[in-house]
Amino acid sequence: MAIKANGLIFGADNIRAAKRKIYAVFADNGLSEGSAERLKRFAAEKAVPLYVLDGLPAILHKPKCLAAAIAGENIWKGIKAIMNCE
């Protein structure tokens, strides 16, 4: 649903270059050390949560995507409710 609503940004470089408000960042454990560190700094600067997990490409149905960000407020609210992290 988030993909169709254009509420996701894919890729570490695209996330860091985004002009839209970011609500959360997700990274796969397979992300390179350098990219993971840059995303960690980005999330800290923007004061948004960073979630590191296994299997992000399978979850997103994008085999080579190791990082994604939520860029839609309502989408983030829905995901937070599902994750029970409010």
C-alpha positions, 0 to 999 in steps of 0.5 A: 500500500505504501509503495502505491501511495508513493510513501516509501523512498528506496535506497540509502542514497535516495533517503539521504537526498530526499527533500520530503519529510522522513518518518522512519528508516528501515535498513537490512542487516546486509547493508554495507557498514558505510551505508549503515553508518550514514543512515544511522547519522541521518536518522539521528540528525532527523530525529527519526527511528532507524529499524535494522532487520533481516529480510527487508528485500523480501518484505518490500518485494524488491530483491536488491533494496537494503534500505527504505524510508517512510515518507508519508505521515498516515502510512507511518501512523498505520505501520506504528499501529501494526508494530505496536510501538506508539 
